[in-house]
Amino acid sequence: MLETGCDSLPQTFLMTDTQISYESFLEDINNILNTGEITNLYLPEDMQIMKDKLIPILEKLKLPPT
């Protein structure tokens, strides 16, 4: 997930119902689909690494770095 979105290639998330080991996974998947993130999944250092990788790409595409 750290490298997803760092290139211009489309991304696909594919999961079947048999891959759901715990019901709590459904809440995480719902959060990914609705907000694009899972609460407290990454450490602040990891978030900064992702931001550092994505900001130049967004600037190149003339999109706001939000």
MIMIKE-362774 format. One record per atom (N, C-alpha, C): residue in three letters; chain; z, y, x. Coordinates in Angstrom, 1 decimal. Example, Ala and Ser with C-alpha at 12.3 -4.5 7.8 and 13.67 -1.06 7.14 Angstrom:
BEGIN
   torvo   mise       c3       c2       c1
     ALA      A      7.8     -5.7     13.2
     ALA      A      7.8     -4.5     12.3
     ALA      A      7.8     -3.3     13.2
     SER      A      7.1     -2.2     12.8
     SER      A      7.1     -1.1     13.7
     SER      A      7.9      0.0     12.9
END
This chain:
BEGIN
   torvo   mise       c3       c2       c1
     MET      A      0.0     -1.2      0.8
     MET      A      0.0      0.0      0.0
     MET      A      0.0      1.3      0.9
     LEU      A      0.5      1.1      2.1
     LEU      A      0.5      2.3      2.9
     LEU      A     -0.9      2.8      3.3
     GLU      A     -1.9      2.0      3.3
     GLU      A     -3.3      2.4      3.6
     GLU      A     -4.1      2.6      2.4
     THR      A     -3.7      2.3      1.2
     THR      A     -4.5      2.6      0.0
     THR      A     -4.7      4.1     -0.2
     GLY      A     -5.9      4.4     -0.4
     GLY      A     -6.2      5.8     -0.7
     GLY      A     -6.5      6.6      0.6
     CYS      A     -6.4      6.0      1.8
     CYS      A     -6.7      6.7      3.0
     CYS      A     -8.2      6.7      3.4
     ASP      A     -9.0      6.0      2.6
     ASP      A    -10.4      6.0      2.9
     ASP      A    -11.1      6.4      1.6
     SER      A    -12.4      6.4      1.6
     SER      A    -13.2      6.8      0.4
     SER      A    -13.6      5.6     -0.5
     LEU      A    -13.1      4.4     -0.2
     LEU      A    -13.4      3.3     -1.0
     LEU      A    -12.6      3.1     -2.2
     PRO      A    -13.2      2.7     -3.3
     PRO      A    -12.5      2.4     -4.6
     PRO      A    -11.4      1.3     -4.3
     GLN      A    -10.3      1.4     -5.1
     GLN      A     -9.3      0.4     -4.9
     GLN      A     -9.1     -0.3     -6.3
     THR      A     -8.7     -1.6     -6.2
     THR      A     -8.5     -2.3     -7.4
     THR      A     -7.1     -3.1     -7.3
     PHE      A     -6.3     -3.1     -8.3
     PHE      A     -5.1     -3.8     -8.4
     PHE      A     -5.3     -4.9     -9.4
     LEU      A     -5.2     -6.2     -9.0
     LEU      A     -5.4     -7.3     -9.8
     LEU      A     -4.2     -8.2     -9.8
     MET      A     -3.7     -8.5    -11.0
     MET      A     -2.5     -9.4    -11.0
     MET      A     -2.5    -10.2    -12.4
     THR      A     -2.2    -11.4    -12.3
     THR      A     -2.2    -12.2    -13.5
     THR      A     -0.8    -12.5    -14.0
     ASP      A     -0.6    -12.9    -15.2
     ASP      A      0.7    -13.1    -15.8
     ASP      A      1.5    -14.2    -15.0
     THR      A      0.8    -15.1    -14.4
     THR      A      1.5    -16.2    -13.7
     THR      A      2.1    -15.7    -12.4
     GLN      A      1.7    -14.5    -11.9
     GLN      A      2.2    -14.0    -10.7
     GLN      A      3.5    -13.2    -10.9
     ILE      A      4.0    -13.0    -12.1
     ILE      A      5.2    -12.3    -12.4
     ILE      A      6.4    -13.2    -12.3
     SER      A      7.1    -13.1    -11.2
     SER      A      8.2    -14.0    -10.9
     SER      A      9.5    -13.5    -11.7
     TYR      A      9.6    -12.2    -11.7
     TYR      A     10.8    -11.6    -12.3
     TYR      A     10.3    -10.6    -13.3
     GLU      A     11.0    -10.5    -14.5
     GLU      A     10.6     -9.5    -15.5
     GLU      A     10.7     -8.1    -15.0
     SER      A     11.5     -7.8    -14.0
     SER      A     11.6     -6.4    -13.5
     SER      A     10.3     -6.0    -12.8
     PHE      A      9.5     -6.9    -12.4
     PHE      A      8.1     -6.6    -11.9
     PHE      A      7.3     -5.8    -12.9
     LEU      A      7.5     -6.1    -14.2
     LEU      A      6.7     -5.4    -15.2
     LEU      A      7.1     -4.0    -15.2
     GLU      A      8.3     -3.6    -15.0
     GLU      A      8.7     -2.2    -15.0
     GLU      A      8.1     -1.5    -13.8
     ASP      A      8.1     -2.2    -12.7
     ASP      A      7.4     -1.6    -11.5
     ASP      A      5.9     -1.4    -11.7
     ILE      A      5.3     -2.4    -12.3
     ILE      A      3.8     -2.3    -12.5
     ILE      A      3.6     -1.1    -13.5
     ASN      A      4.4     -1.0    -14.5
     ASN      A      4.2      0.0    -15.5
     ASN      A      4.4      1.4    -14.8
     ASN      A      5.3      1.5    -13.9
     ASN      A      5.5      2.8    -13.2
     ASN      A      4.3      3.1    -12.3
     ILE      A      3.8      2.1    -11.7
     ILE      A      2.6      2.3    -10.9
     ILE      A      1.4      2.8    -11.7
     LEU      A      1.2      2.2    -12.9
     LEU      A      0.1      2.5    -13.7
     LEU      A      0.3      3.9    -14.4
     ASN      A      1.5      4.3    -14.7
     ASN      A      1.8      5.5    -15.4
     ASN      A      2.0      6.7    -14.5
     THR      A      2.7      6.5    -13.4
     THR      A      3.0      7.6    -12.5
     THR      A      2.4      7.5    -11.1
     GLY      A      2.0      6.3    -10.7
     GLY      A      1.4      6.1     -9.4
     GLY      A      2.5      5.8     -8.3
     GLU      A      3.7      5.6     -8.7
     GLU      A      4.7      5.3     -7.8
     GLU      A      5.8      4.5     -8.4
     ILE      A      6.6      3.9     -7.5
     ILE      A      7.8      3.1     -7.9
     ILE      A      9.0      3.9     -7.3
     THR      A      9.9      4.2     -8.1
     THR      A     11.1      4.9     -7.6
     THR      A     11.8      4.2     -6.5
     ASN      A     12.1      4.9     -5.4
     ASN      A     12.8      4.4     -4.3
     ASN      A     12.2      3.3     -3.6
     LEU      A     10.9      3.2     -3.6
     LEU      A     10.1      2.1     -3.0
     LEU      A     10.0      2.4     -1.5
     TYR      A      9.8      3.6     -1.1
     TYR      A      9.5      4.0      0.3
     TYR      A     10.7      4.8      0.8
     LEU      A     11.0      4.7      2.1
     LEU      A     11.9      5.6      2.8
     LEU      A     11.2      7.0      2.9
     PRO      A     12.0      8.0      3.1
     PRO      A     11.4      9.3      3.3
     PRO      A     10.5      9.4      4.5
     GLU      A     10.8      8.6      5.5
     GLU      A      9.9      8.6      6.7
     GLU      A      8.5      8.0      6.4
     ASP      A      8.5      7.0      5.5
     ASP      A      7.2      6.4      5.1
     ASP      A      6.4      7.4      4.2
     MET      A      7.1      8.1      3.4
     MET      A      6.4      9.1      2.5
     MET      A      5.8     10.1      3.4
     GLN      A      6.5     10.6      4.4
     GLN      A      5.9     11.6      5.3
     GLN      A      4.7     11.1      6.0
     ILE      A      4.7      9.8      6.5
     ILE      A      3.5      9.2      7.1
     ILE      A      2.3      9.2      6.2
     MET      A      2.6      8.8      4.9
     MET      A      1.5      8.8      3.9
     MET      A      0.9     10.2      3.7
     LYS      A      1.8     11.2      3.6
     LYS      A      1.4     12.6      3.3
     LYS      A      0.6     13.1      4.5
     ASP      A      1.0     12.8      5.7
     ASP      A      0.3     13.2      6.9
     ASP      A     -1.1     12.6      7.0
     LYS      A     -1.3     11.4      6.5
     LYS      A     -2.6     10.7      6.5
     LYS      A     -3.5     11.3      5.3
     LEU      A     -2.9     11.6      4.2
     LEU      A     -3.7     12.0      3.0
     LEU      A     -4.1     13.5      3.0
     ILE      A     -3.3     14.4      3.5
     ILE      A     -3.5     15.8      3.5
     ILE      A     -4.9     16.2      4.1
     PRO      A     -5.2     15.7      5.3
     PRO      A     -6.6     16.0      5.8
     PRO      A     -7.7     15.5      4.9
     ILE      A     -7.5     14.4      4.3
     ILE      A     -8.6     13.8      3.5
     ILE      A     -8.7     14.7      2.2
     LEU      A     -7.6     15.1      1.6
     LEU      A     -7.7     15.9      0.5
     LEU      A     -8.3     17.3      0.8
     GLU      A     -7.9     17.9      1.9
     GLU      A     -8.5     19.1      2.3
     GLU      A    -10.0     19.0      2.5
     LYS      A    -10.4     17.9      3.1
     LYS      A    -11.9     17.7      3.3
     LYS      A    -12.6     17.6      2.0
     LEU      A    -12.0     17.0      1.0
     LEU      A    -12.5     16.9     -0.4
     LEU      A    -12.3     18.1     -1.2
     LYS      A    -11.6     19.1     -0.6
     LYS      A    -11.3     20.4     -1.3
     LYS      A    -10.5     20.1     -2.6
     LEU      A     -9.5     19.2     -2.4
     LEU      A     -8.5     18.9     -3.5
     LEU      A     -7.1     19.4     -3.0
     PRO      A     -6.3     19.8     -4.0
     PRO      A     -5.0     20.3     -3.6
     PRO      A     -4.1     19.2     -3.1
     PRO      A     -3.4     19.4     -2.0
     PRO      A     -2.5     18.3     -1.5
     PRO      A     -1.2     18.2     -2.2
     THR      A     -1.3     17.7     -3.4
     THR      A     -0.1     17.5     -4.3
     THR      A      0.2     16.0     -4.5
END
